[in-house]
Amino acid sequence: MISAATRSFIDSLVDYYMSEASSYRQMAKSYAEEVGDVSAAAFGIILGSIYSAFIQSYTNQQQKPSLEDMQEFTQMIKKRAAQIKRSILDASP
């Protein structure tokens, strides 16, 4: 089970990346020709960044997330996926 501190860390990451969605949308536009869907690409960049920080938090503690931790992380992101997507769409010029 993910610790309360790590859950809070993940939530703060989601909040941060949503607040910076326009930057990630702009980055995704660089790949528009290759990916086609800028919003989906921005979502992937944001999700990858959050996932990387989640894994790094375990590495910093010299641990590896368990299967249950990974599933819980996935559920946390799924619960906020619509908010993340909305922040990307709202960042659209």
NUBABA-397140 format. One record per atom (N, C-alpha, C, O): residue in three letters; atom name; x, y, z. Coordinates in Angstrom, 1 decimal, padded with zeros to 4 digits. Layout:
N
+--------+------+--------+--------+--------+
! drengu ! titi !      u !      v !      w !
+--------+------+--------+--------+--------+
!    ALA !   CA !      X !      Y !      Z !
...
+--------+------+--------+--------+--------+
END
This chain:
93
+--------+------+--------+--------+--------+
! drengu ! titi !      u !      v !      w !
+--------+------+--------+--------+--------+
!    MET !    N !  000.8 ! -001.2 !  000.0 !
!    MET !   CA !  000.0 !  000.0 !  000.0 !
!    MET !    C !  000.9 !  001.2 !  000.0 !
!    MET !    O !  001.9 !  001.3 !  000.7 !
!    ILE !    N !  000.5 !  002.2 ! -000.8 !
!    ILE !   CA !  001.3 !  003.4 ! -000.9 !
!    ILE !    C !  001.1 !  004.2 !  000.4 !
!    ILE !    O !  000.0 !  004.4 !  000.9 !
!    SER !    N !  002.2 !  004.8 !  000.9 !
!    SER !   CA !  002.2 !  005.5 !  002.1 !
!    SER !    C !  001.4 !  006.8 !  001.9 !
!    SER !    O !  001.3 !  007.3 !  000.8 !
!    ALA !    N !  000.9 !  007.4 !  003.0 !
!    ALA !   CA !  000.2 !  008.7 !  003.0 !
!    ALA !    C !  001.1 !  009.8 !  002.4 !
!    ALA !    O !  000.6 !  010.6 !  001.6 !
!    ALA !    N !  002.4 !  009.8 !  002.8 !
!    ALA !   CA !  003.3 !  010.8 !  002.2 !
!    ALA !    C !  003.4 !  010.7 !  000.7 !
!    ALA !    O !  003.5 !  011.7 !  000.0 !
!    THR !    N !  003.5 !  009.4 !  000.2 !
!    THR !   CA !  003.7 !  009.2 ! -001.2 !
!    THR !    C !  002.4 !  009.6 ! -001.9 !
!    THR !    O !  002.4 !  010.1 ! -003.0 !
!    ARG !    N !  001.3 !  009.2 ! -001.4 !
!    ARG !   CA !  000.0 !  009.6 ! -002.0 !
!    ARG !    C ! -000.1 !  011.1 ! -002.1 !
!    ARG !    O ! -000.6 !  011.7 ! -003.1 !
!    SER !    N !  000.3 !  011.8 ! -001.0 !
!    SER !   CA !  000.2 !  013.3 ! -001.0 !
!    SER !    C !  001.2 !  013.8 ! -002.1 !
!    SER !    O !  000.8 !  014.8 ! -002.8 !
!    PHE !    N !  002.3 !  013.2 ! -002.2 !
!    PHE !   CA !  003.3 !  013.6 ! -003.2 !
!    PHE !    C !  002.7 !  013.4 ! -004.6 !
!    PHE !    O !  002.9 !  014.3 ! -005.4 !
!    ILE !    N !  002.1 !  012.3 ! -004.9 !
!    ILE !   CA !  001.5 !  012.1 ! -006.2 !
!    ILE !    C !  000.4 !  013.1 ! -006.5 !
!    ILE !    O !  000.3 !  013.7 ! -007.6 !
!    ASP !    N ! -000.4 !  013.4 ! -005.5 !
!    ASP !   CA ! -001.5 !  014.4 ! -005.7 !
!    ASP !    C ! -000.9 !  015.8 ! -006.0 !
!    ASP !    O ! -001.4 !  016.5 ! -006.8 !
!    SER !    N !  000.2 !  016.1 ! -005.3 !
!    SER !   CA !  000.8 !  017.4 ! -005.5 !
!    SER !    C !  001.4 !  017.4 ! -006.9 !
!    SER !    O !  001.4 !  018.5 ! -007.6 !
!    LEU !    N !  002.0 !  016.3 ! -007.4 !
!    LEU !   CA !  002.5 !  016.3 ! -008.8 !
!    LEU !    C !  001.4 !  016.5 ! -009.8 !
!    LEU !    O !  001.6 !  017.2 ! -010.7 !
!    VAL !    N !  000.3 !  015.8 ! -009.6 !
!    VAL !   CA ! -000.8 !  015.9 ! -010.5 !
!    VAL !    C ! -001.3 !  017.4 ! -010.5 !
!    VAL !    O ! -001.5 !  018.0 ! -011.6 !
!    ASP !    N ! -001.4 !  018.0 ! -009.4 !
!    ASP !   CA ! -001.8 !  019.4 ! -009.3 !
!    ASP !    C ! -000.8 !  020.3 ! -010.1 !
!    ASP !    O ! -001.2 !  021.2 ! -010.8 !
!    TYR !    N !  000.5 !  020.1 ! -009.8 !
!    TYR !   CA !  001.5 !  020.8 ! -010.5 !
!    TYR !    C !  001.4 !  020.7 ! -012.0 !
!    TYR !    O !  001.4 !  021.7 ! -012.7 !
!    TYR !    N !  001.4 !  019.5 ! -012.5 !
!    TYR !   CA !  001.4 !  019.2 ! -014.0 !
!    TYR !    C !  000.1 !  019.8 ! -014.6 !
!    TYR !    O !  000.2 !  020.2 ! -015.7 !
!    MET !    N ! -001.0 !  019.7 ! -013.9 !
!    MET !   CA ! -002.2 !  020.4 ! -014.4 !
!    MET !    C ! -002.0 !  021.9 ! -014.5 !
!    MET !    O ! -002.5 !  022.5 ! -015.5 !
!    SER !    N ! -001.4 !  022.5 ! -013.5 !
!    SER !   CA ! -001.2 !  023.9 ! -013.6 !
!    SER !    C ! -000.2 !  024.3 ! -014.7 !
!    SER !    O ! -000.2 !  025.5 ! -015.1 !
!    GLU !    N !  000.6 !  023.4 ! -015.2 !
!    GLU !   CA !  001.5 !  023.7 ! -016.2 !
!    GLU !    C !  001.1 !  023.0 ! -017.5 !
!    GLU !    O !  002.0 !  022.9 ! -018.4 !
!    ALA !    N ! -000.1 !  022.7 ! -017.7 !
!    ALA !   CA ! -000.6 !  021.9 ! -018.8 !
!    ALA !    C ! -000.3 !  022.6 ! -020.1 !
!    ALA !    O !  000.0 !  022.0 ! -021.2 !
!    SER !    N ! -000.4 !  023.9 ! -020.1 !
!    SER !   CA ! -000.1 !  024.7 ! -021.4 !
!    SER !    C !  001.3 !  024.4 ! -021.9 !
!    SER !    O !  001.6 !  024.3 ! -023.1 !
!    SER !    N !  002.3 !  024.3 ! -021.0 !
!    SER !   CA !  003.7 !  024.0 ! -021.4 !
!    SER !    C !  003.8 !  022.6 ! -022.0 !
!    SER !    O !  004.5 !  022.5 ! -023.0 !
!    TYR !    N !  003.1 !  021.7 ! -021.4 !
!    TYR !   CA !  003.2 !  020.3 ! -021.9 !
!    TYR !    C !  002.4 !  020.2 ! -023.2 !
!    TYR !    O !  002.7 !  019.4 ! -024.1 !
!    ARG !    N !  001.3 !  020.9 ! -023.3 !
!    ARG !   CA !  000.6 !  020.9 ! -024.6 !
!    ARG !    C !  001.5 !  021.5 ! -025.7 !
!    ARG !    O !  001.5 !  021.0 ! -026.8 !
!    GLN !    N !  002.2 !  022.6 ! -025.4 !
!    GLN !   CA !  003.1 !  023.2 ! -026.4 !
!    GLN !    C !  004.2 !  022.2 ! -026.8 !
!    GLN !    O !  004.5 !  022.1 ! -027.9 !
!    MET !    N !  004.7 !  021.5 ! -025.8 !
!    MET !   CA !  005.7 !  020.5 ! -026.1 !
!    MET !    C !  005.2 !  019.4 ! -027.0 !
!    MET !    O !  005.8 !  019.0 ! -028.0 !
!    ALA !    N !  003.9 !  019.0 ! -026.7 !
!    ALA !   CA !  003.3 !  017.9 ! -027.5 !
!    ALA !    C !  003.1 !  018.4 ! -029.0 !
!    ALA !    O !  003.1 !  017.6 ! -029.9 !
!    LYS !    N !  002.8 !  019.7 ! -029.1 !
!    LYS !   CA !  002.6 !  020.3 ! -030.5 !
!    LYS !    C !  003.9 !  020.0 ! -031.4 !
!    LYS !    O !  003.7 !  020.0 ! -032.6 !
!    SER !    N !  005.0 !  020.0 ! -030.7 !
!    SER !   CA !  006.3 !  019.7 ! -031.5 !
!    SER !    C !  006.2 !  018.4 ! -032.2 !
!    SER !    O !  006.9 !  018.2 ! -033.2 !
!    TYR !    N !  005.4 !  017.5 ! -031.7 !
!    TYR !   CA !  005.3 !  016.1 ! -032.3 !
!    TYR !    C !  003.9 !  015.9 ! -033.0 !
!    TYR !    O !  003.6 !  014.8 ! -033.3 !
!    ALA !    N !  003.2 !  017.0 ! -033.2 !
!    ALA !   CA !  001.8 !  016.9 ! -033.8 !
!    ALA !    C !  001.8 !  016.1 ! -035.1 !
!    ALA !    O !  000.9 !  015.2 ! -035.3 !
!    GLU !    N !  002.8 !  016.3 ! -035.9 !
!    GLU !   CA !  002.8 !  015.6 ! -037.2 !
!    GLU !    C !  002.9 !  014.1 ! -037.0 !
!    GLU !    O !  002.3 !  013.3 ! -037.7 !
!    GLU !    N !  003.7 !  013.7 ! -036.0 !
!    GLU !   CA !  004.0 !  012.3 ! -035.7 !
!    GLU !    C !  002.9 !  011.6 ! -034.9 !
!    GLU !    O !  002.6 !  010.4 ! -035.2 !
!    VAL !    N !  002.3 !  012.3 ! -034.0 !
!    VAL !   CA !  001.3 !  011.7 ! -033.1 !
!    VAL !    C ! -000.2 !  012.0 ! -033.5 !
!    VAL !    O ! -001.0 !  011.2 ! -033.2 !
!    GLY !    N ! -000.4 !  013.1 ! -034.1 !
!    GLY !   CA ! -001.7 !  013.4 ! -034.6 !
!    GLY !    C ! -002.6 !  014.1 ! -033.5 !
!    GLY !    O ! -003.2 !  015.1 ! -033.8 !
!    ASP !    N ! -002.7 !  013.5 ! -032.3 !
!    ASP !   CA ! -003.5 !  014.0 ! -031.3 !
!    ASP !    C ! -002.7 !  014.7 ! -030.2 !
!    ASP !    O ! -002.1 !  014.1 ! -029.4 !
!    VAL !    N ! -002.6 !  016.0 ! -030.3 !
!    VAL !   CA ! -001.8 !  016.8 ! -029.4 !
!    VAL !    C ! -002.2 !  016.6 ! -027.9 !
!    VAL !    O ! -001.4 !  016.5 ! -027.0 !
!    SER !    N ! -003.5 !  016.6 ! -027.7 !
!    SER !   CA ! -004.0 !  016.5 ! -026.3 !
!    SER !    C ! -003.6 !  015.1 ! -025.7 !
!    SER !    O ! -003.2 !  015.0 ! -024.5 !
!    ALA !    N ! -003.7 !  014.1 ! -026.5 !
!    ALA !   CA ! -003.3 !  012.7 ! -026.0 !
!    ALA !    C ! -001.8 !  012.7 ! -025.8 !
!    ALA !    O ! -001.4 !  012.0 ! -024.8 !
!    ALA !    N ! -001.1 !  013.3 ! -026.6 !
!    ALA !   CA !  000.4 !  013.3 ! -026.4 !
!    ALA !    C !  000.7 !  014.1 ! -025.2 !
!    ALA !    O !  001.6 !  013.7 ! -024.4 !
!    ALA !    N !  000.1 !  015.2 ! -024.9 !
!    ALA !   CA !  000.3 !  016.0 ! -023.7 !
!    ALA !    C !  000.0 !  015.2 ! -022.5 !
!    ALA !    O !  000.7 !  015.2 ! -021.5 !
!    PHE !    N ! -001.2 !  014.5 ! -022.6 !
!    PHE !   CA ! -001.6 !  013.6 ! -021.4 !
!    PHE !    C ! -000.5 !  012.6 ! -021.2 !
!    PHE !    O ! -000.1 !  012.3 ! -020.0 !
!    GLY !    N !  000.1 !  012.0 ! -022.2 !
!    GLY !   CA !  001.1 !  011.0 ! -022.1 !
!    GLY !    C !  002.4 !  011.6 ! -021.5 !
!    GLY !    O !  003.0 !  010.9 ! -020.6 !
!    ILE !    N !  002.7 !  012.8 ! -021.9 !
!    ILE !   CA !  003.9 !  013.4 ! -021.3 !
!    ILE !    C !  003.7 !  013.7 ! -019.8 !
!    ILE !    O !  004.6 !  013.4 ! -019.0 !
!    ILE !    N !  002.6 !  014.2 ! -019.5 !
!    ILE !   CA !  002.3 !  014.5 ! -018.1 !
!    ILE !    C !  002.2 !  013.2 ! -017.3 !
!    ILE !    O !  002.9 !  013.1 ! -016.2 !
!    LEU !    N !  001.5 !  012.2 ! -017.8 !
!    LEU !   CA !  001.5 !  010.9 ! -017.0 !
!    LEU !    C !  002.9 !  010.3 ! -016.9 !
!    LEU !    O !  003.2 !  009.8 ! -015.8 !
!    GLY !    N !  003.7 !  010.3 ! -017.9 !
!    GLY !   CA !  005.0 !  009.8 ! -017.9 !
!    GLY !    C !  005.9 !  010.5 ! -016.8 !
!    GLY !    O !  006.7 !  009.9 ! -016.1 !
!    SER !    N !  005.7 !  011.8 ! -016.7 !
!    SER !   CA !  006.4 !  012.6 ! -015.8 !
!    SER !    C !  006.0 !  012.3 ! -014.3 !
!    SER !    O !  006.9 !  012.1 ! -013.5 !
!    ILE !    N !  004.7 !  012.1 ! -014.1 !
!    ILE !   CA !  004.2 !  011.7 ! -012.8 !
!    ILE !    C !  004.7 !  010.3 ! -012.4 !
!    ILE !    O !  005.2 !  010.1 ! -011.3 !
!    TYR !    N !  004.6 !  009.4 ! -013.4 !
!    TYR !   CA !  005.1 !  008.0 ! -013.2 !
!    TYR !    C !  006.6 !  008.0 ! -012.8 !
!    TYR !    O !  007.0 !  007.3 ! -011.9 !
!    SER !    N !  007.3 !  008.8 ! -013.6 !
!    SER !   CA !  008.8 !  008.8 ! -013.3 !
!    SER !    C !  009.1 !  009.3 ! -011.9 !
!    SER !    O !  010.0 !  008.7 ! -011.2 !
!    ALA !    N !  008.4 !  010.3 ! -011.5 !
!    ALA !   CA !  008.6 !  010.9 ! -010.1 !
!    ALA !    C !  008.2 !  009.9 ! -009.1 !
!    ALA !    O !  008.8 !  009.7 ! -008.0 !
!    PHE !    N !  007.1 !  009.1 ! -009.3 !
!    PHE !   CA !  006.6 !  008.1 ! -008.4 !
!    PHE !    C !  007.7 !  007.0 ! -008.3 !
!    PHE !    O !  008.0 !  006.6 ! -007.1 !
!    ILE !    N !  008.2 !  006.5 ! -009.4 !
!    ILE !   CA !  009.3 !  005.5 ! -009.3 !
!    ILE !    C !  010.5 !  006.1 ! -008.6 !
!    ILE !    O !  011.1 !  005.4 ! -007.8 !
!    GLN !    N !  010.9 !  007.3 ! -008.9 !
!    GLN !   CA !  012.0 !  007.9 ! -008.3 !
!    GLN !    C !  011.9 !  008.0 ! -006.8 !
!    GLN !    O !  012.8 !  007.9 ! -006.0 !
!    SER !    N !  010.7 !  008.3 ! -006.3 !
!    SER !   CA !  010.4 !  008.4 ! -004.9 !
!    SER !    C !  010.8 !  007.0 ! -004.2 !
!    SER !    O !  011.3 !  007.0 ! -003.1 !
!    TYR !    N !  010.5 !  005.9 ! -004.8 !
!    TYR !   CA !  010.8 !  004.6 ! -004.3 !
!    TYR !    C !  012.3 !  004.4 ! -004.4 !
!    TYR !    O !  012.9 !  003.9 ! -003.4 !
!    THR !    N !  012.9 !  004.8 ! -005.5 !
!    THR !   CA !  014.3 !  004.6 ! -005.7 !
!    THR !    C !  015.1 !  005.4 ! -004.6 !
!    THR !    O !  016.1 !  004.9 ! -004.1 !
!    ASN !    N !  014.6 !  006.6 ! -004.3 !
!    ASN !   CA !  015.3 !  007.4 ! -003.3 !
!    ASN !    C !  015.3 !  006.7 ! -001.9 !
!    ASN !    O !  016.1 !  007.0 ! -001.1 !
!    GLN !    N !  014.3 !  005.8 ! -001.7 !
!    GLN !   CA !  014.2 !  005.1 ! -000.4 !
!    GLN !    C !  014.8 !  003.7 ! -000.5 !
!    GLN !    O !  014.6 !  002.9 !  000.4 !
!    GLN !    N !  015.5 !  003.5 ! -001.7 !
!    GLN !   CA !  016.1 !  002.2 ! -002.0 !
!    GLN !    C !  015.0 !  001.1 ! -001.9 !
!    GLN !    O !  015.3 !  000.0 ! -001.3 !
!    GLN !    N !  013.9 !  001.3 ! -002.5 !
!    GLN !   CA !  012.8 !  000.3 ! -002.6 !
!    GLN !    C !  012.3 !  000.2 ! -004.0 !
!    GLN !    O !  012.7 !  001.0 ! -004.9 !
!    LYS !    N !  011.5 ! -000.8 ! -004.2 !
!    LYS !   CA !  010.7 ! -000.9 ! -005.5 !
!    LYS !    C !  009.3 ! -001.0 ! -005.2 !
!    LYS !    O !  008.9 ! -001.6 ! -004.2 !
!    PRO !    N !  008.4 ! -000.3 ! -006.0 !
!    PRO !   CA !  007.0 ! -000.4 ! -005.7 !
!    PRO !    C !  006.5 ! -001.9 ! -006.0 !
!    PRO !    O !  006.9 ! -002.5 ! -006.9 !
!    SER !    N !  005.6 ! -002.3 ! -005.1 !
!    SER !   CA !  005.0 ! -003.6 ! -005.3 !
!    SER !    C !  003.9 ! -003.6 ! -006.4 !
!    SER !    O !  003.6 ! -002.5 ! -006.8 !
!    LEU !    N !  003.5 ! -004.7 ! -006.8 !
!    LEU !   CA !  002.4 ! -004.8 ! -007.8 !
!    LEU !    C !  001.2 ! -004.0 ! -007.2 !
!    LEU !    O !  000.5 ! -003.3 ! -008.0 !
!    GLU !    N !  000.9 ! -004.1 ! -005.9 !
!    GLU !   CA ! -000.2 ! -003.4 ! -005.3 !
!    GLU !    C !  000.0 ! -001.9 ! -005.3 !
!    GLU !    O ! -001.0 ! -001.2 ! -005.6 !
!    ASP !    N !  001.2 ! -001.5 ! -005.1 !
!    ASP !   CA !  001.5 ! -000.1 ! -005.2 !
!    ASP !    C !  001.3 !  000.5 ! -006.6 !
!    ASP !    O !  000.7 !  001.5 ! -006.8 !
!    MET !    N !  001.7 ! -000.3 ! -007.6 !
!    MET !   CA !  001.5 !  000.1 ! -009.0 !
!    MET !    C !  000.0 !  000.2 ! -009.3 !
!    MET !    O ! -000.4 !  001.1 ! -010.0 !
!    GLN !    N ! -000.7 ! -000.8 ! -008.8 !
!    GLN !   CA ! -002.2 ! -000.8 ! -009.1 !
!    GLN !    C ! -002.8 !  000.4 ! -008.4 !
!    GLN !    O ! -003.7 !  001.1 ! -008.9 !
!    GLU !    N ! -002.4 !  000.7 ! -007.2 !
!    GLU !   CA ! -002.9 !  001.9 ! -006.5 !
!    GLU !    C ! -002.6 !  003.2 ! -007.2 !
!    GLU !    O ! -003.4 !  004.1 ! -007.3 !
!    PHE !    N ! -001.3 !  003.3 ! -007.6 !
!    PHE !   CA ! -000.9 !  004.4 ! -008.4 !
!    PHE !    C ! -001.8 !  004.6 ! -009.6 !
!    PHE !    O ! -002.3 !  005.7 ! -009.9 !
!    THR !    N ! -002.1 !  003.5 ! -010.3 !
!    THR !   CA ! -002.9 !  003.6 ! -011.5 !
!    THR !    C ! -004.3 !  004.1 ! -011.2 !
!    THR !    O ! -004.9 !  004.9 ! -011.9 !
!    GLN !    N ! -004.9 !  003.6 ! -010.1 !
!    GLN !   CA ! -006.2 !  004.0 ! -009.7 !
!    GLN !    C ! -006.2 !  005.5 ! -009.3 !
!    GLN !    O ! -007.2 !  006.2 ! -009.6 !
!    MET !    N ! -005.1 !  005.9 ! -008.6 !
!    MET !   CA ! -005.1 !  007.4 ! -008.3 !
!    MET !    C ! -005.1 !  008.2 ! -009.6 !
!    MET !    O ! -005.8 !  009.2 ! -009.6 !
!    ILE !    N ! -004.3 !  007.8 ! -010.5 !
!    ILE !   CA ! -004.3 !  008.6 ! -011.8 !
!    ILE !    C ! -005.6 !  008.5 ! -012.5 !
!    ILE !    O ! -006.1 !  009.5 ! -013.1 !
!    LYS !    N ! -006.2 !  007.3 ! -012.6 !
!    LYS !   CA ! -007.5 !  007.2 ! -013.2 !
!    LYS !    C ! -008.6 !  008.1 ! -012.6 !
!    LYS !    O ! -009.4 !  008.6 ! -013.3 !
!    LYS !    N ! -008.5 !  008.2 ! -011.3 !
!    LYS !   CA ! -009.5 !  009.1 ! -010.6 !
!    LYS !    C ! -009.4 !  010.5 ! -011.0 !
!    LYS !    O ! -010.3 !  011.3 ! -011.0 !
!    ARG !    N ! -008.2 !  010.9 ! -011.4 !
!    ARG !   CA ! -007.9 !  012.3 ! -011.8 !
!    ARG !    C ! -007.7 !  012.5 ! -013.3 !
!    ARG !    O ! -007.4 !  013.7 ! -013.7 !
!    ALA !    N ! -007.8 !  011.5 ! -014.0 !
!    ALA !   CA ! -007.5 !  011.6 ! -015.5 !
!    ALA !    C ! -008.4 !  012.6 ! -016.2 !
!    ALA !    O ! -007.9 !  013.4 ! -017.0 !
!    ALA !    N ! -009.7 !  012.7 ! -015.8 !
!    ALA !   CA ! -010.6 !  013.7 ! -016.4 !
!    ALA !    C ! -010.1 !  015.1 ! -016.1 !
!    ALA !    O ! -010.2 !  016.0 ! -017.0 !
!    GLN !    N ! -009.7 !  015.3 ! -014.9 !
!    GLN !   CA ! -009.2 !  016.6 ! -014.5 !
!    GLN !    C ! -007.9 !  017.0 ! -015.3 !
!    GLN !    O ! -007.7 !  018.1 ! -015.8 !
!    ILE !    N ! -007.0 !  016.0 ! -015.5 !
!    ILE !   CA ! -005.8 !  016.2 ! -016.2 !
!    ILE !    C ! -006.1 !  016.6 ! -017.7 !
!    ILE !    O ! -005.6 !  017.5 ! -018.2 !
!    LYS !    N ! -007.0 !  015.8 ! -018.2 !
!    LYS !   CA ! -007.4 !  016.0 ! -019.6 !
!    LYS !    C ! -008.1 !  017.4 ! -019.8 !
!    LYS !    O ! -007.8 !  018.1 ! -020.7 !
!    ARG !    N ! -008.9 !  017.8 ! -018.8 !
!    ARG !   CA ! -009.6 !  019.1 ! -018.9 !
!    ARG !    C ! -008.5 !  020.2 ! -018.8 !
!    ARG !    O ! -008.7 !  021.2 ! -019.5 !
!    SER !    N ! -007.5 !  020.0 ! -018.0 !
!    SER !   CA ! -006.5 !  021.1 ! -017.9 !
!    SER !    C ! -005.7 !  021.2 ! -019.2 !
!    SER !    O ! -005.3 !  022.3 ! -019.6 !
!    ILE !    N ! -005.6 !  020.1 ! -019.9 !
!    ILE !   CA ! -004.9 !  020.2 ! -021.2 !
!    ILE !    C ! -005.8 !  020.9 ! -022.2 !
!    ILE !    O ! -005.3 !  021.7 ! -023.0 !
!    LEU !    N ! -007.0 !  020.5 ! -022.2 !
!    LEU !   CA ! -008.0 !  021.1 ! -023.2 !
!    LEU !    C ! -008.2 !  022.6 ! -022.9 !
!    LEU !    O ! -008.3 !  023.4 ! -023.8 !
!    ASP !    N ! -008.2 !  022.9 ! -021.6 !
!    ASP !   CA ! -008.4 !  024.4 ! -021.3 !
!    ASP !    C ! -007.2 !  025.2 ! -021.6 !
!    ASP !    O ! -007.2 !  026.4 ! -021.8 !
!    ALA !    N ! -006.0 !  024.5 ! -021.8 !
!    ALA !   CA ! -004.8 !  025.2 ! -022.1 !
!    ALA !    C ! -004.7 !  025.4 ! -023.6 !
!    ALA !    O ! -003.8 !  026.1 ! -024.1 !
!    SER !    N ! -005.6 !  024.9 ! -024.3 !
!    SER !   CA ! -005.7 !  025.0 ! -025.8 !
!    SER !    C ! -005.9 !  026.5 ! -026.2 !
!    SER !    O ! -006.8 !  027.1 ! -025.7 !
!    PRO !    N ! -005.0 !  027.0 ! -027.1 !
!    PRO !   CA ! -005.2 !  028.4 ! -027.5 !
!    PRO !    C ! -006.5 !  028.7 ! -028.3 !
!    PRO !    O ! -006.7 !  029.8 ! -028.7 !
+--------+------+--------+--------+--------+
END
